[in-house]
Amino acid sequence: MAISTDIFSSFKNRFLGTTSVAPLVTVRILFGALVAFSTLRFLALGWAHDHFICADFHFKYYGFEWVSVPGAFWVYALHGLLVISSVMMVLGLFYRYSATATFLLFTYIQLWDATYYLNHYYFISLFAFLLIFVPAHRSFSLDAFRTPTIISARVATWTVNILKLQLAIVYIYAGITKINTDWLLEALPLKIWLPSRADYFLLGNLFQQEWVAYVFSWAGMLYDLLIVFFLLNKRTRVAAFLLVVVFHLLTRWLFPIGVFPFVMILMTLIFFSDNWHQKMQGVLRKIVLFPNLVLQQNVEHSSIQVVPFHQKIIALILVPFFIFQLVFPLRSYLYADHLFWKEQGYRFSWRVMLMEKAGDATFYVKEKNGMRKGEVFNNDFLTAQQQKQLAFQPDFILQYAKFLKHHYKKQGMTSPEITAQIYVTLNGRPSKLFVDSAVDLSKINDSWASKKWVTNYPF
């Protein structure tokens, strides 16, 4: 009986109770600022032009082939609107609309070309989606300044906990995916990457030692699996956060992975106490001279709240959302094929930097029942990054083959057939034939089925 009471009490506090709005305010400000900064950085580096305007062809995500890249004007306009919406999130101005716009714009842009898929882009889309549903504008915002009736010191506890849950899913799944023989028993791919950092200040010589790669591999797995639990414990939280900072800054120093380390560091602040967030925002209020409006203490922390109708609607959205996130990364276990080789179930499963994979792809076009056969010059159609990703990703290979068939049909060829000689190396192993070189790739439709036209794992 006591156990069931404890379980009910825990459920009440985590989902039906209330907590300070301050952690949501912190996340709103930092997340919006990071999205604005990363988008401006993307534009400043010329990536919007290089990725979306220069390329004649764009790889698509399965099921989102209908998403096309708009003209040059709209490429820049939509990035500009993303900057505006994310800055509005920082300010808490028309928050629900700006959060929704940030999610839609960021996600839409990521769907333009699957070449540039990164786990942290996926994370930002998911996190932006969750922020639509939380009342992060009820304090320290222009919405609260314009409409004081929305001000509240406390919010439903679930609004904070769903953000913690999102971070937990990322970390724990990243840890689970590291439990494989290459990562733990062979220290791959770190055994390949670290020695190339010989010129790094102070640690360059250390990176040449094989045992260091093993230490990093095991430490990375344990970090991902356990860090959330240490962040949840107030006695270990500060030490855990310092470890988060060291881990992500070291990762950023060693590998060119953009702003992702800073996203993870700053979003991890959601685990800190309400009092900590309130103090930080008190300091910020003084810096920006924001009015110190009286907060409405409209609910008691210990009371059981009656769930409003709109929160029930939100639950109907978020429960399937999290069920999907818990199940979808596990889809790779439905295939007997080697995951790293055929990559079925690899994306959207928090497999972060688990392999070093490269390939060399030569495509050929042949007129059906004819003698004419020629080599395709990939440079004519693809950017350097697209060619790199094409060489070892099966779905990209099929998409490109269909594109080539359509292109050569327009050039006057009758029923062109597309074949390829592709050799791939995985985690430093010798290159092996990747696809059946006799198969007309343009006739194969991508699906969830096992990719029989890709050779079996040769090692």
BELNOR-V832670 format. One record per pair of residues at least 24 apart in sequence whose C-alpha atoms are under 10 Angstrom apart, sorted by sequence separation. I is the first residue (numbers start at 1). J is the second residue. If there is no record, write none. Layout:
# BELNOR-V832670
I J
I J
This chain:
# BELNOR-V832670
48 72
81 105
82 106
103 127
104 128
134 158
135 159
136 160
186 210
187 211
189 213
190 214
223 247
241 265
244 268
325 349
416 440
417 441
418 442
433 457
434 458
80 105
81 106
103 128
104 129
134 159
135 160
187 212
188 213
190 215
191 216
241 266
397 422
417 442
418 443
432 457
433 458
49 75
79 105
102 128
103 129
133 159
134 160
187 213
188 214
190 216
191 217
361 387
378 404
416 442
417 443
432 458
48 75
49 76
78 105
79 106
82 109
101 128
102 129
103 130
186 213
187 214
190 217
220 247
241 268
360 387
361 388
431 458
432 459
48 76
78 106
100 128
101 129
103 131
131 159
134 162
186 214
187 215
189 217
219 247
241 269
359 387
360 388
376 404
430 458
99 128
100 129
102 131
103 132
130 159
131 160
134 163
184 213
185 214
187 216
188 217
359 388
361 390
362 391
430 459
78 108
79 109
99 129
100 130
102 132
183 213
184 214
187 217
241 271
358 388
359 389
360 390
361 391
391 421
392 422
429 459
48 79
78 109
99 130
100 131
101 132
131 162
183 214
184 215
186 217
187 218
241 272
357 388
358 389
359 390
360 391
361 392
391 422
392 423
393 424
99 131
100 132
130 162
131 163
184 216
185 217
237 269
357 389
358 390
359 391
360 392
390 422
391 423
392 424
43 76
99 132
100 133
130 163
183 216
184 217
185 218
238 271
358 391
359 392
391 424
392 425
426 459
75 109
98 132
99 133
183 217
184 218
237 271
238 272
357 391
358 392
359 393
363 397
392 426
96 131
97 132
99 134
127 162
182 217
183 218
184 219
237 272
357 392
358 393
43 79
95 131
96 132
127 163
130 166
184 220
237 273
357 393
361 397
365 401
405 441
406 442
42 79
43 80
95 132
96 133
99 136
126 163
183 220
184 221
231 268
234 271
363 400
364 401
405 442
96 134
179 217
183 221
231 269
233 271
234 272
363 401
397 435
402 440
404 442
405 443
40 79
69 108
70 109
95 134
96 135
127 166
178 217
179 218
231 270
232 271
233 272
234 273
365 404
366 405
401 440
402 441
403 442
39 79
40 80
68 108
69 109
95 135
96 136
126 166
127 167
178 218
228 268
231 271
232 272
364 404
365 405
394 434
401 441
402 442
39 80
67 108
68 109
95 136
96 137
230 271
231 272
232 273
363 404
367 408
372 413
393 434
394 435
400 441
401 442
402 443
40 82
67 109
69 111
70 112
86 128
89 131
95 137
178 220
179 221
366 408
367 409
376 418
392 434
398 440
399 441
400 442
401 443
402 444
36 79
39 82
40 83
68 111
69 112
94 137
95 138
123 166
175 218
178 221
179 222
228 271
365 408
373 416
375 418
391 434
392 435
398 441
399 442
401 444
402 445
36 80
39 83
67 111
68 112
69 113
92 136
93 137
123 167
177 221
178 222
370 414
372 416
373 417
374 418
375 419
376 420
397 441
398 442
36 81
38 83
66 111
67 112
68 113
92 137
175 220
176 221
368 413
369 414
370 415
373 418
375 420
397 442
398 443
399 444
36 82
37 83
65 111
66 112
67 113
91 137
92 138
95 141
174 220
175 221
176 222
178 224
367 413
368 414
369 415
370 416
398 444
399 445
35 82
36 83
39 86
64 111
65 112
89 136
90 137
92 139
94 141
95 142
123 170
174 221
175 222
177 224
178 225
366 413
367 414
368 415
369 416
398 445
399 446
35 83
36 84
64 112
65 113
89 137
92 140
93 141
94 142
95 143
175 223
176 224
177 225
365 413
366 414
367 415
368 416
369 417
398 446
36 85
37 86
61 110
91 140
92 141
93 142
94 143
172 221
174 223
175 224
176 225
343 392
344 393
366 415
367 416
368 417
397 446
32 82
33 83
35 85
36 86
37 87
60 110
61 111
64 114
90 140
91 141
92 142
93 143
94 144
120 170
171 221
172 222
174 224
175 225
342 392
343 393
344 394
366 416
367 417
368 418
395 445
396 446
32 83
35 86
36 87
60 111
61 112
90 141
91 142
92 143
93 144
119 170
172 223
173 224
174 225
175 226
341 392
342 393
343 394
344 395
365 416
366 417
367 418
395 446
32 84
34 86
35 87
36 88
59 111
60 112
61 113
62 114
89 141
90 142
91 143
92 144
93 145
94 146
171 223
172 224
173 225
175 227
341 393
342 394
343 395
364 416
365 417
366 418
394 446
395 447
32 85
33 86
34 87
36 89
58 111
59 112
60 113
61 114
88 141
89 142
92 145
93 146
171 224
172 225
200 253
341 394
342 395
364 417
365 418
366 419
32 86
33 87
35 89
36 90
58 112
59 113
60 114
61 115
88 142
170 224
171 225
172 226
200 254
364 418
365 419
31 86
32 87
33 88
35 90
58 113
59 114
60 115
170 225
171 226
172 227
363 418
364 419
365 420
31 87
32 88
33 89
34 90
57 113
58 114
59 115
61 117
168 224
169 225
171 227
172 228
363 419
364 420
395 451
29 86
32 89
33 90
52 109
58 115
59 116
168 225
171 228
172 229
197 254
362 419
363 420
364 421
394 451
28 86
29 87
31 89
32 90
33 91
168 226
170 228
196 254
197 255
362 420
363 421
29 88
30 89
31 90
32 91
168 227
169 228
361 420
362 421
363 422
394 453
28 88
29 89
30 90
32 92
52 112
168 228
194 254
361 421
362 422
394 454
28 89
29 90
48 109
51 112
52 113
167 228
168 229
193 254
194 255
360 421
361 422
362 423
28 90
29 91
51 113
193 255
360 422
361 423
27 90
28 91
29 92
165 228
359 422
360 423
361 424
25 89
26 90
28 92
51 115
164 228
359 423
360 424
25 90
51 116
358 423
359 424
360 425
25 91
32 98
36 102
358 424
359 425
25 92
28 95
32 99
35 102
39 106
164 231
357 424
358 425
359 426
164 232
357 425
358 426
356 425
357 426
358 427
32 102
356 426
357 427
358 428
28 99
35 106
355 426
356 427
357 428
360 431
355 427
356 428
357 429
359 431
354 427
355 428
356 429
358 431
359 432
360 433
361 434
364 437
357 431
359 433
360 434
361 435
363 437
366 440
359 434
365 440
364 440
363 441
341 424
341 425
341 426
340 426
340 427
35 124
34 124
342 434
31 124
35 128
171 264
341 434
170 264
31 127
32 128
257 353
31 128
167 264
255 353
28 128
31 131
167 267
168 268
167 268
28 131
164 267
167 270
345 448
27 131
163 267
164 268
167 271
344 448
163 268
164 269
344 449
28 134
164 270
344 450
24 131
28 135
29 136
163 270
164 271
344 451
28 136
29 137
163 271
342 450
343 451
27 136
28 137
161 270
342 451
24 134
25 135
26 136
160 270
161 271
342 452
24 135
25 136
29 140
160 271
24 136
25 137
29 141
342 454
21 134
23 136
24 137
25 138
28 141
335 448
337 450
341 454
342 455
21 135
22 136
24 138
25 139
26 140
335 449
336 450
337 451
341 455
342 456
21 136
22 137
24 139
25 140
334 449
335 450
337 452
341 456
342 457
21 137
22 138
25 141
334 450
335 451
341 457
21 138
22 139
331 448
337 454
340 457
341 458
21 139
22 140
337 455
338 456
339 457
21 140
337 456
338 457
337 457
338 458
21 151
21 152
22 153
24 155
20 152
21 153
22 154
20 153
21 154
22 155
27 160
19 153
20 154
21 155
18 153
19 154
20 155
21 156
24 159
18 154
19 155
20 156
21 157
23 159
24 160
27 163
124 260
17 154
18 155
19 156
20 157
23 160
120 257
123 260
217 354
17 155
18 156
19 157
21 159
22 160
120 258
121 259
17 156
18 157
19 158
21 160
24 163
118 257
120 259
121 260
124 263
16 156
17 157
18 158
19 159
20 160
120 260
123 263
127 267
15 156
16 157
17 158
18 159
19 160
119 260
120 261
123 264
140 281
153 294
154 295
14 156
15 157
16 158
18 160
118 260
139 281
140 282
151 293
152 294
153 295
154 296
13 156
14 157
15 158
120 263
151 294
152 295
153 296
154 297
155 298
156 299
13 157
14 158
15 159
120 264
140 284
151 295
152 296
153 297
154 298
155 299
157 301
12 157
13 158
14 159
15 160
140 285
145 290
148 293
150 295
151 296
152 297
153 298
154 299
156 301
12 158
14 160
15 161
145 291
148 294
149 295
150 296
151 297
152 298
153 299
154 300
155 301
11 158
14 161
15 162
145 292
148 295
149 296
151 298
152 299
154 301
14 162
142 290
145 293
148 296
141 290
144 293
156 305
140 290
141 291
140 291
144 295
156 307
140 292
177 329
139 292
140 293
169 322
173 326
177 330
139 293
139 294
140 295
156 311
170 325
139 295
162 318
166 322
169 325
173 329
138 295
139 296
165 322
169 326
173 330
138 296
166 325
162 322
190 353
192 355
193 356
189 353
190 354
192 356
188 353
189 354
190 355
188 354
189 355
190 356
188 355
189 356
188 356
189 357
177 346
183 354
177 349
178 350
182 354
183 355
177 350
178 351
182 355
176 350
177 351
178 352
180 354
174 349
175 350
176 351
177 352
178 353
173 349
174 350
175 351
178 354
173 350
174 351
175 352
177 354
133 311
172 350
173 351
174 352
170 349
171 350
173 352
174 353
134 314
169 349
170 350
174 354
133 314
169 350
170 351
133 315
170 352
133 317
133 318
130 318
129 318
130 321
129 321
126 321
126 325
42 258
41 258
41 259
38 258
38 259
37 259
38 260
35 259
34 259
122 347
123 348
34 260
122 348
122 349
123 350
34 262
35 263
119 347
122 350
34 263
118 347
119 348
117 347
118 348
119 349
120 350
117 348
119 350
31 263
34 266
118 350
119 351
120 352
30 263
119 352
118 352
119 353
31 266
192 427
30 266
31 267
191 427
192 428
30 267
189 426
190 427
191 428
188 426
189 427
27 266
28 267
30 269
188 427
189 428
26 266
27 267
187 427
188 428
26 267
27 268
186 427
27 269
26 269
27 270
23 267
26 270
183 427
25 270
182 427
23 269
24 270
23 270
22 270
23 271
23 272
23 273
24 274
27 277
22 273
23 274
26 277
22 274
23 275
25 277
26 278
20 273
21 274
22 275
23 276
24 277
25 278
20 274
22 276
23 277
26 280
19 274
20 275
22 277
23 278
26 281
21 277
22 278
25 281
20 277
21 278
22 279
20 278
22 280
23 281
22 281
116 385
115 385
116 386
115 386
114 386
115 387
113 386
115 388
116 389
115 389
114 389
115 390
20 297
115 393
19 299
18 299
19 300
20 301
115 396
17 299
18 300
19 301
114 396
17 300
18 301
19 302
17 301
18 302
16 301
17 302
18 303
16 302
17 303
18 304
16 303
17 304
18 305
13 301
16 304
17 305
13 302
15 304
16 305
17 306
12 302
13 303
15 305
16 306
12 303
13 304
16 307
12 304
15 307
9 302
12 305
9 304
58 381
56 380
57 381
58 382
55 380
56 381
57 382
58 383
55 381
56 382
57 383
54 381
55 382
56 383
59 386
54 382
55 383
58 386
54 383
55 384
57 386
59 389
55 386
59 390
51 383
50 383
62 395
51 385
61 395
65 399
51 386
60 395
61 396
59 395
60 396
59 396
58 396
59 397
59 398
60 399
59 399
58 399
59 400
57 399
58 400
57 400
58 403
57 403
62 446
63 447
62 447
62 448
